[in-house]
């Protein structure tokens, strides 16, 4: 069983590194797109700047996912069983996903307004989905809080694991 745990820690570390690599690639593409916007005509410049914002937002998401995977699965070797651990783990991902969806929704709305107004409802639906996801996440946290009260020692265990990350 110890070999399986080591294998999964290694696999998570490799995946985290891949997310970092993709984040760097997206950052470079975002910088290139933003730089191209500097010399372009005003109509094209705005579209390229919006595209650069979208690429950089996705790069941040990829980097946040890499950080979450490495901290939760490699450094802490966390076992997601207690309600506290589930809430903390999912919350880290949900913050990244909701923020990314919101930024992408706004980018989509700006692009639709300038290029294809008929796609505006599709872009707006991304923002609606982000809002629903945020509301669902709030309901989950509310219900999960009740379960956490039944296992106060799980919260202490989770807090003690945070010390590892600060050292």
FENDA-V619684 format. One record per helix or strand. SS is the DSSP state (helix for helix, strand for strand). FROM is the first residue (numbers start at 1). TO is the last residue. Records with the same first field share a line. If there is no record, write none. Layout:
SS->FROM-TO ; FROM-TO
//
This chain:
helix->2-39 ; 42-75 ; 83-114 ; 117-150 ; 152-166
//
